[in-house]
C-alpha cells in the first residue's frame, strides 16, 4: 500500500490543476457589440479606461461625435444588468468599411492597445467587411456600411478590446455557447430578409460556433456581435465546462423582449486543465476499397463534422489485406456519419462505442509573419507547456501563395512564432 501512495498523491494534484476560462453565454438573447461591452463592464472592466479610449476614435472618423457615453444599471425581466448609454451626433449614414477599419487601427495605436487586443479589434472589423463583401459580391475595399456606419461600431469593438485587455481575459480559454439568432424577418438598408440575415450566416460559416433559432421574432444577434464572438471564442460547447465559478457579468441589450431577459451572460472562472467530454467512435473493416475511395471518404466525413478520421492497414480473416476506418465524433453526429461511411465504402456493419475523452487546455493565438517580402496572418495553438502547432490551413494558404513546399513554409513560420512568443 505504501508503494502506491505517491502515485495516488500525484494523480490528485494532477487532476485539480486548473486553467482560466471565460464562457460567453448567448444561447437565450444572442449577442451584440454593446451587450458584450456592457457585460465586461458589469464583471469589473474599468469604465474610465473604456470611455477615455473610445473617445479618442472621434479624431479619426469625421462627421461623428460622442456627445455622451456612460454605463448604467438596468433591469431586464428581473435580471439586473449593465447597459451602454450613448448619445451620438452623426452627419453621415453611409461609410466605406475601410473607413471604419482605418479608424479602429488608428485608435488602437493612439491608445496603446496590446498586440492581442489590437489583433482582436482589427480581426473583428475585417470579419464584418469580408462577410458583407461575400454577400454583395463586391471587393472588400468597395464594401459600404449602412447600419454599421456609425461610430457606435467603433465604440463596441474598441471598447471590448480595452475591456478584455483590462481584465486580462485574452489569457483565458474562451468558450461560446450556441448563439440565439431569433426568427422572423429583418428589415435594413437593402430591404427585408429572413432572420438570420446573410451576413450573420456568413460570419458563423465554418467558425465552429453553432447557432439556434427561437420563437422570438427579433434579430437577437447583430453582425458586429457575431464578428467579435468568432474572433474571441476558441470553441463552442452546448454545455458549460466543469468549472469553478469566479464572477458573472450581465450585459443588457437595448430592446425589451417579450418572454425573456434581453441579457448576455459571461462567466469567468477556472476549469481542470484536462477537460472531460464524451465522444462516439465508429469503426468498420473494409477489404475491397481503393485508396482513392478511402481519401474521398475521409474528406466527406471531416466535412460532415467528424472530429478525426483514422485509417489503419490490417490483416483480417482468410489473410485478406484490409483497412480499419475509425471515426471520432460528437454523439449527435453518429447516425449521419455512419450513413456516409456505409454509402461511400459499401461496408455492411459499423461498430459504435462511447468513449470518455481528456482535452488538454490550449489557446489559439494569431501572429503576423513576413516571408519573401509578403505579410500573412497565421494562427497557432499553444498548450500550457508552451508547445505550439501552427494551423495547417494557414500554412497551406501561405505555401500556395508563395509557391514553396509545405514543410519549408511551416519551418519558416515556426521560426518567426518562436521569436515572438
C-alpha positions in Angstrom: 0.0 0.0 0.0 2.9 2.3 0.8 4.3 2.0 -2.7 1.2 3.3 -4.5 0.6 6.3 -2.2 3.0 8.7 -4.1 1.2 7.8 -7.3 -2.2 8.5 -5.9 -1.0 11.8 -4.5 0.4 12.7 -7.9 -2.9 11.9 -9.6 -4.9 14.0 -7.1 -2.6 17.0 -7.7 -2.7 16.5 -11.5 -6.5 16.4 -11.7 -7.1 19.5 -9.7 -4.7 21.7 -11.8 -6.9 24.5 -13.1 -6.8 26.8 -16.0 -8.6 30.2 -16.5 -11.8 30.1 -18.6 -14.3 32.7 -20.0 -17.7 31.4 -21.1 -19.8 33.7 -23.3 -23.4 32.6 -22.9 -25.6 33.9 -25.7 -27.9 30.9 -26.1 -31.0 32.9 -24.9 -30.7 36.5 -26.0 -28.0 36.3 -28.6 -25.1 38.8 -28.7 -24.5 42.4 -29.9 -21.5 44.6 -29.6 -22.9 46.8 -26.8 -24.2 43.7 -24.9 -20.7 42.2 -24.8 -19.1 45.5 -23.8 -21.7 46.0 -21.1 -21.2 42.5 -19.7 -17.4 43.2 -19.5 -18.0 46.4 -17.5 -20.5 44.5 -15.3 -17.8 42.0 -14.5 -15.3 44.7 -13.5 -13.7 46.3 -16.5 -12.7 50.0 -15.9 -15.4 52.3 -17.3 -12.8 55.2 -17.2 -10.4 53.4 -19.5 -13.1 52.4 -21.9 -14.7 55.8 -22.1 -11.4 57.6 -22.4 -10.2 55.1 -25.1 -13.3 55.2 -27.3 -13.5 59.0 -27.2 -10.1 59.1 -29.0 -11.8 57.5 -32.0 -13.7 60.7 -32.8 -10.4 62.2 -34.1 -10.3 59.5 -36.9 -13.9 59.4 -38.0 -15.0 62.8 -39.4 -18.7 63.6 -39.0 -19.1 61.5 -35.8 -19.2 62.9 -32.3 -19.7 61.2 -29.0 -21.9 63.6 -27.0 -22.4 61.3 -24.1 -21.2 57.8 -23.1 -21.9 56.0 -19.9 -22.8 52.7 -18.4 -25.9 52.4 -16.2 -27.8 49.7 -14.4 -31.0 48.3 -16.0 -33.5 45.6 -15.1 -34.4 43.2 -17.8 -37.2 40.9 -16.8 -35.9 40.5 -13.3 -32.2 40.4 -14.2 -30.1 43.3 -13.1 -27.6 44.1 -15.8 -25.3 46.9 -17.1 -26.5 48.9 -20.1 -24.5 51.1 -22.5 -26.0 54.6 -22.8 -24.9 56.6 -25.8 -25.8 60.0 -27.3 -24.2 60.4 -30.7 -24.1 63.1 -33.3 -23.8 61.6 -36.8 -23.7 63.6 -40.0 -23.2 60.6 -42.2 -25.3 57.5 -42.6 -23.1 55.6 -45.0 -19.4 54.9 -44.9 -17.0 52.5 -46.6 -16.0 49.6 -44.4 -12.3 50.6 -44.9 -13.1 53.9 -43.2 -14.3 52.2 -40.0 -11.3 49.8 -40.2 -8.9 52.6 -40.5 -10.5 54.4 -37.6 -10.1 51.3 -35.4 -6.5 50.8 -36.4 -5.6 54.4 -35.7 -7.4 54.4 -32.4 -5.7 51.2 -31.3 -2.3 52.8 -32.0 -3.3 56.1 -30.3 -4.4 54.5 -27.0 -1.7 51.8 -27.0 -3.8 48.6 -27.1 -1.8 45.4 -26.5 -0.9 43.3 -29.6 -3.6 40.7 -28.9 -6.2 43.4 -28.2 -5.4 45.2 -31.5 -5.4 41.9 -33.4 -8.9 41.1 -32.0 -10.2 44.6 -32.9 -8.9 44.6 -36.4 -9.9 41.0 -36.9 -13.4 41.7 -35.8 -14.0 44.6 -38.3 -12.2 42.5 -41.0 -14.6 39.6 -40.4 -17.6 42.0 -40.8 -16.2 43.5 -44.0 -15.4 40.1 -45.5 -19.0 38.9 -44.8 -20.5 41.9 -46.5 -18.1 41.6 -49.4 -19.2 38.0 -49.9 -22.9 38.6 -49.6 -23.0 41.6 -52.0 -20.4 40.2 -54.4 -18.1 43.3 -54.3 -14.4 43.7 -53.4 -13.7 44.2 -49.7 -12.4 47.8 -50.3 -15.7 48.6 -52.0 -17.9 47.5 -49.1 -20.2 50.2 -47.8 -21.8 50.1 -44.3 -25.2 51.5 -43.5 -26.3 50.1 -40.2 -22.6 49.6 -39.1 -21.5 53.0 -40.4 -21.9 54.9 -37.1 -19.2 55.4 -34.6 -21.0 53.0 -32.2 -19.5 50.1 -34.2 -16.1 51.5 -33.3 -17.1 52.0 -29.7 -18.3 48.4 -29.4 -15.1 46.9 -30.9 -12.5 49.2 -29.4 -14.4 49.3 -26.1 -14.4 45.5 -25.9 -10.7 45.3 -26.8 -9.9 47.7 -24.0 -12.1 45.8 -21.5 -10.7 42.4 -22.4 -7.2 43.8 -22.0 -8.1 45.4 -18.7 -9.5 42.2 -17.3 -6.6 40.1 -18.8 -9.2 37.9 -20.5 -7.1 37.3 -23.6 -5.1 34.9 -21.3 -8.2 32.8 -20.7 -9.6 29.9 -22.7 -12.7 31.4 -24.3 -15.7 29.2 -24.9 -19.0 30.2 -26.6 -22.4 28.5 -26.1 -24.7 28.1 -29.2 -25.8 31.5 -30.3 -29.5 32.5 -30.3 -30.4 34.4 -33.5 -34.1 34.7 -33.2 -36.6 34.3 -36.1 -39.0 36.2 -38.3 -37.6 38.9 -40.7 -35.1 41.7 -40.6 -35.5 45.0 -42.4 -32.4 47.1 -43.2 -31.0 49.2 -46.0 -31.2 46.5 -48.6 -34.8 45.6 -47.8 -36.4 42.8 -45.8 -34.8 39.4 -45.5 -35.4 36.3 -43.3 -33.7 36.2 -40.0 -30.8 35.3 -39.6 -29.7 37.6 -42.4 -27.0 36.5 -44.8 -24.2 38.5 -43.1 -24.8 36.6 -39.8 -24.7 33.2 -41.6 -21.6 34.2 -43.5 -19.8 35.2 -40.3 -20.6 32.0 -38.5 -19.9 29.8 -41.5 -17.1 27.4 -40.8 -16.4 29.1 -37.5 -17.2 26.1 -35.4 -19.8 28.1 -33.5 -23.4 26.8 -33.5 -26.5 28.9 -33.9 -30.0 28.3 -32.8 -33.4 29.9 -33.7 -36.2 30.6 -31.3 -39.8 31.8 -31.2 -38.7 35.4 -30.7 -39.4 37.2 -33.9 -36.4 39.6 -33.5 -32.8 39.9 -34.6 -31.1 38.7 -31.4 -27.6 38.6 -32.8 -26.0 41.5 -34.7 -23.2 41.3 -37.3 -20.9 43.3 -35.0 -21.6 40.9 -32.1 -21.1 37.9 -34.2 -17.9 39.2 -35.7 -16.4 39.8 -32.3 -17.5 36.4 -31.0 -15.9 34.4 -33.8 -12.6 36.4 -33.2 -12.7 35.5 -29.5 -14.1 32.0 -28.9 -11.7 29.1 -29.3 -14.6 26.6 -29.4 -18.3 26.2 -29.0 -19.9 23.9 -26.4 -23.6 23.1 -25.8 -22.8 22.8 -22.1 -20.8 24.7 -19.5 -17.5 23.1 -18.8 -16.7 21.6 -15.4 -15.6 24.8 -13.7 -15.2 26.8 -10.5 -17.2 30.0 -11.0 -15.3 33.2 -10.1 -17.5 36.0 -11.4 -20.5 36.6 -13.6 -21.3 39.6 -15.7 -24.6 40.6 -17.4 -24.8 42.9 -20.4 -28.2 44.4 -21.3 -29.5 44.8 -24.8 -31.3 47.9 -25.9 -34.6 46.1 -26.7 -37.2 44.9 -24.2 -38.2 41.5 -25.4 -41.4 39.6 -24.6 -40.9 36.5 -22.6 -37.1 36.6 -22.0 -34.4 38.7 -20.4 -32.5 40.5 -23.2 -29.2 39.9 -21.4 -25.8 38.4 -22.5 -24.2 36.5 -19.6 -20.5 35.9 -19.3 -18.9 33.7 -16.7 -15.2 33.8 -15.6 -13.7 31.0 -13.6 -11.3 28.1 -13.6 -11.6 24.6 -15.0 -9.5 21.5 -14.9 -6.5 21.6 -17.2 -7.8 18.4 -18.7 -11.4 18.9 -19.6 -13.6 15.9 -20.0 -16.1 15.2 -22.7 -17.7 12.2 -24.3 -17.3 11.2 -28.0 -18.6 8.4 -30.2 -16.2 6.1 -32.0 -17.4 4.5 -35.3 -15.3 1.6 -36.7 -15.5 -0.6 -39.7 -13.3 -3.1 -41.6 -13.1 -2.8 -45.4 -11.1 -5.1 -47.7 -12.3 -4.1 -51.2 -11.9 -0.3 -51.2 -9.3 1.6 -53.2 -7.1 4.4 -51.9 -9.0 7.0 -53.9 -12.3 5.9 -52.2 -10.7 6.0 -48.8 -9.3 9.5 -49.4 -12.7 10.7 -50.6 -14.5 9.1 -47.6 -12.1 10.9 -45.2 -12.8 14.2 -46.8 -16.6 13.7 -46.7 -16.5 12.6 -43.0 -14.4 15.6 -41.9 -16.7 18.0 -43.9 -19.7 16.5 -42.2 -18.4 17.1 -38.7 -16.1 14.3 -37.7 -13.5 15.3 -35.2 -11.0 12.9 -36.6 -10.7 10.0 -39.0 -8.0 7.3 -38.9 -7.3 4.6 -41.4 -5.1 1.7 -40.3 -3.8 -1.2 -42.5 -4.8 -4.6 -41.2 -4.8 -8.3 -42.0 -8.3 -9.8 -41.5 -9.9 -13.3 -42.0 -8.6 -15.5 -44.7 -5.4 -13.4 -44.8 -7.1 -10.5 -46.6 -5.3 -7.2 -46.6 -7.8 -4.7 -45.2 -8.2 -1.3 -43.6 -9.8 -0.3 -40.3 -11.6 3.0 -40.6 -12.1 4.8 -37.2 -14.2 7.9 -36.9 -14.4 10.1 -33.8 -17.4 12.5 -33.5 -19.9 14.1 -31.2 -22.6 11.6 -30.2 -25.3 13.6 -32.0 -23.4 13.2 -35.3 -23.2 9.4 -35.1 -26.1 8.5 -37.5 -25.2 11.0 -40.2 -21.5 9.9 -40.3 -22.4 6.2 -40.2 -24.6 6.8 -43.2 -21.7 8.4 -45.1 -19.4 5.6 -44.1 -21.8 3.0 -45.3 -22.6 4.7 -48.6 -19.0 5.5 -49.6 -17.4 2.2 -48.6 -20.2 -0.3 -49.0 -19.5 -1.7 -45.5 -22.2 -4.0 -44.1 -21.5 -3.2 -40.5 -20.3 -0.4 -38.3 -19.2 -0.8 -34.6 -20.2 2.2 -32.4 -18.9 2.8 -28.9 -18.9 5.7 -26.5 -15.6 7.0 -25.0 -14.6 9.5 -22.4 -12.0 12.0 -23.7 -9.5 14.2 -21.9 -8.8 17.5 -23.7 -5.5 19.4 -22.9 -6.0 23.1 -22.2 -4.9 25.3 -25.0 -5.3 28.7 -26.5 -5.3 30.0 -30.1 -3.2 33.0 -31.0 -2.7 34.8 -34.3 0.5 36.4 -35.4 1.8 38.3 -38.5 4.7 36.7 -40.3 6.7 38.1 -43.1 8.1 35.7 -45.7 9.7 36.6 -49.0 8.5 40.2 -48.7 4.9 39.4 -48.1 2.9 39.5 -44.8 0.5 36.9 -43.6 -1.6 36.3 -40.5 -1.4 32.8 -39.2 -3.0 31.1 -36.2 -1.3 28.6 -33.8 -2.3 26.6 -30.8 -0.3 26.8 -27.6 -0.6 24.4 -24.7 0.2 25.2 -21.1 3.7 23.7 -21.6 4.3 26.3 -24.3 4.4 23.7 -27.1 2.7 25.1 -30.2 1.4 24.0 -33.5 0.7 26.2 -36.5 -2.8 25.8 -38.1 -2.4 23.5 -41.1 -4.9 25.5 -43.2 -2.9 28.7 -42.7 0.4 27.0 -43.6 -1.2 25.6 -46.7 -2.5 29.0 -47.7 0.9 30.7 -47.4 2.6 27.7 -49.2 0.2 28.0 -52.1 0.5 31.8 -52.4 4.3 31.7 -52.3 4.8 28.5 -54.3 7.1 26.9 -51.8 6.9 23.4 -50.2 4.5 22.9 -47.3 7.2 21.7 -44.9 9.6 24.5 -45.7 6.7 27.0 -45.2 5.9 25.6 -41.8 9.6 25.8 -40.7 9.8 29.5 -41.8 6.6 30.3 -39.9 7.6 28.3 -36.7 10.9 30.3 -36.6 9.0 33.6 -36.5 6.5 32.3 -33.9 9.3 31.2 -31.7 10.9 34.7 -31.7 7.7 36.5 -30.9 6.3 34.2 -28.2 
